[in-house]
Structure formats: structure tokens, C-alpha cells
Amino acid sequence: MARMPASRRLLLRHAWIACLLLTTWGCASVAPRFPQDIQTSFARDSMRKLTTESLELYYPEHLKGPALRMAARLEGCVARLREDTWRKTPRDKLLVYLTSADFNNAYVVPDLASTPQQMVMPSHMSLELFHFFGLGEVDVGDVACHEAVHYVQLQQTNGLWGFLNTFTGGLFQPNMFTESWFLEGLATYYEGRFGKDTGRPHSPVWRGWFDSVVQAREGRMDPGFLSPENRELDPFGGNYLTGMHFVEYLATKYGEAKLWKLVDNQGSSIFSPFGVTLRFKSVYGKDIGSLFADFTRDLREQLIPRERPETQQVWVRDAGYFSRLASHPASGATALVSVGRKTYSRLTVRDADGRVRFERPLVELLPFRRWVLGSPTLVSGMSFSTDGRWLYLVMADVNAVGAYDAKLWRVDAGTGDVARVWDDVKGMGGSITPDDSAYVYVHIDGDTANLMRLELESGKQEQLTRFDASAPVGPPAISPDGARMVFPMEGADGWDLALREADGGLRWLTRDGLFNYSPRWLDAEHIVFLREHLGRLQVHTMNVSTRETARITDAPFLVMDVSPMGPGEVAFLNRDGASFTIDRAPLIPIPEKKPPEPPALVTAPPEPVPPAALDEPMSPPPLTEVPAPEPSTPAPPEPVPATLTPEELVAFPGPPASASPGTAAPSTQPAPGTSPGAPAESPSGEFESFPAPPPDAPVVSAPSLAEAPPPSPITSGLEAPVVAPPPDPGKAVEVLSDEPYSSLEGLLIPELRVPYLWVAANTEDTDKDKDQDDLLLYGGVVLSGKDRLGFHSYALSFDYSSRDEQPTLSLAYGNAQLAPWYVQASFSRVRENDRTDLQAVAIASRTFWTTPVSIGLLALRREYDAVGTFPKLITRLIGPEIAASYFAGDATSYGGLQRGLGLSMSGAIYPRAFASDSTMGDVRLAVDGFFSGWKLGEDHIQLSAVGRYLPGAPAKLLEVGGLNAGQVWYTNRRSTETQGLPLRLQPGVAFSEYLRGYEDHTIRARNVLIGGATYRYRFVVDHGWASTVWLLPSLFVSNLQLEVFGTLARTDNRDNHGAFGANVALQFTMGQSVPLSLFYQFARRYPTKDGLGDLHLVGLGL
């Protein structure tokens, strides 16, 4: 059939402009404002809006107490950060959301194309992983301060983009292009500098993890170690781990002020994504690559190799890059939950002689599974029953709306079968009682954590402690007689151990905050636990009656999950390079070296040392020693005690005693992180404590933290009552308003309002274009908005082209009030290329656990203009559609998916299709299976099958092949098709299936069956550069991937079309956020009677 003439060159010429508009501003499209679990919590909770001096906080009414406590901490951090910024320009209030959803995360969204800048916070965390970060599960105020760094940094938008964001409602913020390593490194660095020794900068787990990698590489690291994709730093990511240490180096050597100068320069830039490394050079005198080279050189110079002592023996050489360990002391059996770079997540139980009793994956693959997630990072509370028959553990899983929901597993320790799963655990794990009748775990409700006893048979639960809000509690260990239990509890100075007696009374076992954690009972009177020594976690023992402790390990970097192995020995996870080993050590105390005695003073005592500033780093010594500037006054002539070594400073953290009243403090050198001559810290940097109020009581002011007494000696305070720690440092909250939320708030003021206009030359030679002026005018406006909680969303786009002389209009509306269901409807009238399209879509969608489901109605009408002898033509398609997909699988860092099952199905029915009297259907089923390859953990095999059937459809409607998986730059063959598609069958939607090896050729049919097999092997590269040719963002090359594939398609149950070939792809990421690949593909087609030769493709994969 002849086709109507249509002008394509003009469309292609300006396609990049349209693409820019569509991708940057959107075209009448709406989407949920929040992830499903968070949006659902807002829809189900009674929400309120709290306004303070610097916050607009939306919170559930039943979480008013946690909201006020978090606001007090957050306001103090924001005030401190705004004092540190280079410009003191007033900025908008922070837009903050507190959700009751348990999503174990917090995030800040930048101001980007219709989404305003906002912070989303949980009321608590439920993963023990946060304890290893030095963050309590209910200390959400500390997490909020981390997010505040992001928020304040992104707010530093000035100049052109500051004006455009104000005018349009928000396009983007230039500081989002400083890349993830700087964004997360800066926030993590400041995490422990808000008046409290908390977070990753003060975590021996975090420090030991990094130091182990540094020694393994002898301090030689390329800038790729700043990338979140660097697998040697799994699972935390180089952007966090290396990023924090690199930012700490910059702050220590050059001063914190330059960090904020860089932020200011970036925020004032015009071509923000480009030349970021040059802005570093303008501030530091060196580009990012040179600064990182200096950083790694400093690591090498300070590197002091550490080795295992002879008493510490390796038992299992490779225990994965993240693992959890438990043991059964009586039998010597061990349980290891681990994941490696070449091994997927699994549970392994070993006998005392090291032989593997069983090994099983953590993830179930088939539908209707009992749990969804399975990973060592989600595990807590592993313990064996007394007889060793059962292993208990708590695995954080997801519920039907996608929020975390912990489950208690009972695993047969002989076979690995999961015998029973309990869903009534709200928190993290603990320990099974000696009689196997109950499980004691950490129950979390809002920002309150307490020990809870779950009776396994009846399901009855009993609360064992009565702590107030903001008292983090770690997994408990129950004594052999079941009467007592030891548990970690985080106080103002860090993690300590507390003992619950048989009568319910509580008493402290430690009070020094030296990361006392992971207790296990050795016998009725002794425990083994982890404790910081010289900045590193080591195994210690304690007599719980006398509190006498002894250290028994001197591991090089990090010890985790110490577990008794019978009389006289313990096993534990030992960090070795980029992975863990399981080591064993005897229960023999290591003699402690006596600290050197200070020399006798020959004259009057020296002047008192001034108190440490609140922003002075309290973490282990910086990576680089910086020569101190000369003090403004000469040092006193009297001799002073010998300077403590860095190790001694770490062993006794905390500020020195303040000067006595009436004594003038001597002039001192600038505090670390400040440059010489920088102004002194503002008083706002000194936080004020506030008392812990009842849940609904207002927060009132309290004494300043600077006035608090110095920390007590480590041997004192043990007889103090075991209660919640004092409130975190913050500011008194002045509530300006507190009112119920209205779903119309902010709805009528568009969050995006973008007019645009451009002029183009008319160079087309069609009859219609010859009648046009030499210049063509394009213009329009895009509007979109949402209410503050995302219940209502709308978008409008209006476009006009002088070529078409008719406007294009599109409208969209979304509703989340029925969350987890999200309902959206859209209508558009599009005038383009001698045709007019009317399109309407209504869709309801949600995700069940991890399975997305959508139900919709599609209505299309296309009218082609009459041209010459061709009459006007109208075609239409309308009907309901449904789709769902399912996937479960396990992957390794190096080899990708090793076992997995993917299912997808969709269906539609279209009455009177294409303006005819016939009804057409569309049914599609797909199955994907993933299996380990021959080099276990480094490769994999994918088998796939797709069936597509269009009952009642016109012949040749389905397009098989002719689609590219990426942007093809070169092909040795022109695109062809077996038969053209009539205009009547082009209503504005295509029915197509991808067929590998046939990217250049379209086969037309009514139904098709496609089978495929692909083998993939990755040559790991993991190397990066801080920038690309100076102007472009960072470049990180992850893999050189080799694929060998074969496909076979049978169309209309009659014709076969096959291909086999290979693909080589260099996979890389630009700017730590845009994954790309350069690929070459060769394919040979069969049968050869089709006349198709070999196909060569070169292109860019997206």
C-alpha cells in the first residue's frame, strides 16, 4: 500500500530540542511523589504539619514525640551547617517528612524538574547494620543530621541557576553534580561532628574496614575507589567509605572552609556538570586526581603493616565480604551467613572439624514463597538451641506494600530446611532461651526500643524492659540457666553492656562507651564480647559479677561476631583485606602494656588546657599530620607531661578537662578542619541539650552542651541506674504552627512552570513547507504540581508550532489517596506531520511485595489529513490492559545473576480494533531462567522464552526484530522489513518483539515464539579516573563483558528465523550515576535462504 508523504527531516533536526524538553521538564506526565511504602503510610496515617524556625515537618499524629525530638536535633545541625557555608544568604526552610514506614533508609531529593527539594526520614531503623555504623536504631536525629548536610549543600545554588529555579519552580541544583563520593563523603564526615561522638567517623567497624583495604593494597588506590561500583569496597561503596576518608583528609590538611568554598563555586556555576575538577583546582590548587594521589601517598607514608599474632589462627580462609557468625559451644558447630564476590548469599553450617554439614541459598525462587529477601546485611540474632538441633535467626523481609517486616526463622541445623517462620517480630534479632520455648529480641516501636520475649508456641509477647525514647538497644544474649541476659545499650559516649538480672533489675557492666558489643555467654558467670582497644574492635572476656575484663585478641583491623567454641577457645570474623576470614583464638588474656608515666614537673604546673571545640574531630587521628601554625602567644617555659601517642589518644577519647573558673585559657592553634586566620566558630555551633519529654510534651530548652561536666572515668558510674541516655545535643524547638494536614496544600501553585520559545530555519522542500515562512516558530509552556504529601498530582503541557498551525495539548492527573494503589489518567491532543492524535490512558498500579501489577484502559484515535489523491483516514484502538511481572534471584558481584527466575505476563482486548468490526486480543508470556556458569561466580547462563499471540489481529501486525538494544553508531546493513504496515494499523502504538541478531530486519507476523540462550563472562576491571579530559565527569570502567548467544523465533507457527553470535561490551559509568557501554556485536542468521548476511553492529548501550 502506498504511504502518504510525511516530512521527517525537520522532526529529526529538532528532535534533540524536544528530547531536552521532555527529559528535563516532562510532558504532562505524573508519577508518585514517594516510594510505595512511604506513600502508603501517609495515606493511612493521620498526618500533621509542624512549622518551626527552619523546618516544615510533616509527621504522623501518633509520632508527635519522635517528630519533636528529631526536629530539635535537626534544627541544631542545620544552624551549625548554615554557619559553615561560604555565603550566609537566607535559604528556604527544610521540607522534611517523617514516615511510620519501616524503610531502613533516609534520603534527600534535589530540586529537579517538578520535584521540590525534600528530606524523607523514618521514625527508626530495624537493621543491626546501623549499629556497626555507630548509629542507634532509634537515633534518627543523628541520621537526620547526615541528611541535613546534603540538604544544606544542595541549597547553595546561586547566580543563573538560582534565578531560573526561582522563576520556574526548580530545574536542578548545580551541587548535585559534585558526584556521589563528595556528596556522601561530606555528609558522612560531618555525621560525627555535631556535638556527639556518633556515626561512622567514630565506628571502629568503619575505620577497620577501610584500613584493612588500605593495607591489602599497600595504600595504592586509583580514583575508582571513590566509586559506589567498586566491588572491593562492597557492600558499603567507595562513595561512602573512601569518600569520607578523602573528605576528612581535605578538611584536615586544607581546612573545612575550603570544602564550603568549593560548594559555593559549584553552586554558582553555569555549565554545572562540566569542569567540576577545575573548580577543585581553583579552590585547592590541584584537580581531584592530583588531590587523590596526594591522599593515597599519605596513606602509604603512614602505613604500618599489622599482622595476626601467632595465637590467632585462620580456620576458614574465605568467609565472604560480608558475613554473620554464630556457634554452638557444646558441639563446636558454626553457622555462617555470607555473601562473596563470587558466591551468592547463603547459609553454611560446619561441624567442629570444619567439614560443611550443609550449605543452602537464602532466597527462595518460586512464587508464593514464604519470604522475599535474603542477605547477610539483613540478618541479626543468630543463635543455636541448647541441643544444637535448631538454628534461629531474624531476617529483615518486606511486607505486601514494600516496607521492611522482620521474620524469625527456625532452621534445621542438620539439613538446612527452614522449619517455621514467625511474622510477629517488629525489630531486630536476639537469642533463643535455653529451654527453646521463647525468643528474646529487640522490639522497636516509633523511636523506642525494648527487649521483648516471644513465646514460640502461643505467640504471646512480654516486654522485659521499659526504656524511654531514643535508647538504642542491641541484640541480647541469654545466660545458660535462662535467668539473666546481657545486652548492648548505646549511651551518650557509645555502646555499653547492661545486665538484666533474674528479678528484672538492670545494672551496668561497662560505662566507657568503647563500642562494647556482641556479648555471648561462656558459662554462668563469664561472657565474651567485643570492645574497642586502641581504635580497633577486639575480643574481651568479663566476669559479670566482678566486671573484671581481659583482652584475648590482637587482630590487625576488625573482629566481629565472636562466638564460643567450647572450653578455652572462641571463633570470630576477622577482616583480612577486602573480605572476612573465620579465625580462632584461645581464651588466654593478653598482658596490657603499662602506659608510660609522665615526667615529674620541675616547676609550677602548666596552664590548663582549654576544652575541645564541639566541632573538633573525636575520631581516630587524621590520615595526615598537618604542621600546626605558630601560636599567637609563646608557649609557657615550664615543662609539660609527655605527649600521648595516637593510640593512647584513641584509647581515651573525649575532651580534656576544662579550665578552672577564673583562669584564662591560653591562646591555642586553630582546631583541626579550620584554616589559619579563619574566623572562630559561631556560638551556634555549640548545641544545647534538651530534656527527654513525654511523647506529646513540647520540647523545652536545657543547659548548653558546653556547660556539661567532662566524661566520667571508665571505672565510675557503673552503679548508676540503667536508663535512657540524656537527650542528644540540639536546639529548643519553637513551634510556630502545628495543624492537621490538608490535601490541597500547595496543590494550586505549580511546582514547575516553564515557558519556552525557539526559532528554526525552514529548510524542508515539501509543498507544505514551501508555503511556510523562512523561519519556524516553536513555543509552549509546561506546568505541573502536587500537594505536599503527593495525594494529588497534575501536569499540563501546551505546545504550538507555526509549521503545523495547530496546538498540541496534554493533561495528566495522578491520585495516591488509595495507596498502595496509584491511579493516573492522561489525555493528549498531538498535532504532528499531517496527522492529529487523540490519546487517553487510565492506569491503576501497585507492587505486591516485589511484584508490580498494573490495570489500565488505553484509547487511541489517529486522523490522517487528506493529501492530494489520498483521502482522510481515521483509525482507532481502545480496550483494557493488564500486566504483572515476578522475579527472584541471587547474584554475585563479579558474575551477576547466578540463580534466578523471572516471569512476566500481560494481556489486552480491543473491541472494534482499527475502526473495524473485529475484536483483537494481545497476550504475552515470558520466562527467564538464570544459572551459574562453568567458572562459578564469575559467569552465568540465561535461558529465555517469549510467546506473543494476537488473536483476531490483522495479518502481519506484529513486528518481530528491527529493534536495537542501545544506540547503534555503525551497522553494515540497512534496515529492512518483510512487508510495510498500512496506515490503518498505525494508531500510535506498536506491537513488537525484540529478536537478537535481527536488529536490522523486521519480520511481520500475527504470533511468535522466541527462545534464547546467552552465556556471559565478565573480565573485571574496576578502575576509574577522577575526571575525563578535564571537563567531563569521572569515569569508572567496571567490566569487559563477553557474550555468546543464540536465538530462534518461529512466526505464525510456520517460519523459523535463527541467529547466533557474540557481543563484546566495555561497561563503564560516567559521573558515578550514568551507566553506559560500548559494544560490538556479530550475528550470523539462518536459514540463509532469507538472503540476510552477517550483521555487524557498533554502538552505545544505555
C-alpha angles and dihedrals in degrees: 000000000000116000127224115249113259131182110238104158094070091050092050092046092059098030091105090059092050090046091053091051094046097046097040103039104015125230110251094309127139132198136175113284093217137027113275098258093051094043089050092053090052091050094049100040127073100248130207136186120229119192122197136164094285106008142071100196124187113195142160112266093235090056097056093122095052089044093055093046092049091046092054092053093042095050091054091051093047092051091051093048094048089054089055096050118105093236122043093208111150110254134197122274116270113262104221132178125196114198132192089214114112099229100144094224144079128205147175121222115209122229098270129158106318096341112099121217108274143162123220118200134183123223089234145345123243102193120098086215089083090060089061087054090058091252123123118228091241098037093098090149089069090050089048089056090055089053090046089064089058091046096049093043093052091047090064093095116141142159120020098357092045089056094044092048090052092047098045100032092251136329104175142316117243095221091068086076095062083091131239097282092062096038094050096032092055093046093046091047091054092043091089098038103074100098095287134081096236142122133036098321087065098039117107087202091059094044094044091048092057096040091053091056092046092055093044089056094037088238093298109132131151122217088265086083086074090063123101087221097060101116095201087073097048131175099016099044131230092258089068103028104038092025093061094048092046093050089046089054092051092047093048097046101035104020133253092266091073091055089061092042088058090048089052093049091050091047090054096047124113103201090042102171091053131069098015091144089054090056088054087052092051090055103034101024089241136073123245094264093053092046091051090049089054089049094053091044088055090050091054093048093052095040113123108182115234124198137186115271116242091254091062110079128188112240102171114023099200116035097158133261091278124024147156124214137198134166143202103226097199095057100023092235117150133202119209126188106192148155126200139186089256099026127063124225112298146155116236126186118195131191122234092269092056097255114141110249093187141334123204136173119249097220124074115215108196124084119263089039120170094236136013110205130054124174138130090239088063096050128100138153101036113177139150125233115251093260092045093238097116136042118205126198139157117233120192106231136171128256128219094282095046101259122129116269118174123226130198114224127203107200125191101240091208102051107015094239114147099232099184141001126205119204098190098088113111104182135011135322135275133162143309117245117248092250091053091232100112143023121219115208142159109271115202125199118170106316094334125098127189140162113264130190116217116198103218099210102039099029091228115151128208125192110228101185133037106208121163125233123305096025107131114211128192131210112294130228119216122219119245091256092048093234101105137033136195121212137171119247126185118229135174091289100040140273119350135170125248130188125219110207126214091262092053095258119140131217136171122253094183133015105178101089094230094149094273101186149141100041120194128179119244095182138329093300107024135068134186119216145153122267135170116255121177090344096310133096112249135173115261135178128216139191101224092207097053098022088227110158135196132185116230104176137054099189115177099239120343141004124192137176101012110201130187114243100193129284114356102355143080134193124211144164111267122196110232116174109308097342144044130258127194108240133181130212135178121251092250118133117240112227111244119230113244110244115244115265115241115249117259115266113242097192140021117324116270122258113276119268113247119243117270117261116253091242095049110118112255094187125104115298116297119264092245129045109225120203106246117236118246113275117249090239127038118263116259113266094230117104116251134205118279115277115257118244119246089255091055091048090054092047091057107036125180137076120297120254114287123244118275117258115280095020116117114229116233122246110268139193119271115281117258111276095036126097123232110274094019116141117264120262115280117247086243087072088070108085125215123222120231127201121256104256130201111270094269100030120110118252114250132192124269138182118306117262088235089066095052117112118257119268116284120247115273091250096054133076095039092123093052116113117271101244138138114297120256116277118282117259111269144118131288108260115238104199110212094179139351116186142149115277119257117209089218094061110127092351099117095049108077113232089206123039113166124167115188137184134176138167126218134185117253105233099154120117102205119122091252094049092049088062091054127089119265089255126055122208123216123182145144148133135252121206128178137161147166137194114253095264095041097243090132127032130175139175134187129189126185121183133177130190123188087213095061094031090208129091128245116220132183132177131186135181131186131190126196099173089106092053132192077044115067116199123196135173130186139182129189140177111201124187113195140141100354094313138093122215127198112192130179127177132178119184135175114193142169141153123247104208096312098334115102118212128185134183120190151158121229124197122179131174123177124185120192117205121241108257122185108308092350111099125218112282128202126191130172143182126194133165149109123285134194131186139174136171135193132194137172126169153133126237141184126221093240104034105032121218112013100174126010148138125211125185128178133173136176137173140183140175125205118192116207090007119199093007090297133118095250129097119227131198133198120204125175131178126178134181128188126186126189125199137175115263132222095281097057113230095004101072140020144196125231122199117188139179129187129186121190123180128177106191114197093011123135114264117273095016095126116081114212114189126349092109127113125217093217140351109314115211098177135020128169092217135054118238114265138176134201094233137358121249116240117240090243088067094051106083094152102283130082127217103213145149128202115238116188114228092027099075090129099044132062120207117197122216144135097240138009142189116205128188126184142177126194131182116200129191124179125209100205115227107162097176128136147183126216092230139359117241089334097280104058126071126263122301124216120182111203109171148001099216124200120198130186113190145175129191135185127188128187114197124201088350087281117075128052125211120183140173139178130187149118139268130202117195132180104211118205143152128228121210092357089279113061114070114204139163137201110217143183119197131188122191133178115200129212147233090044092208088085087074093233115140129201117307124222120188131182119182153117121283118214 
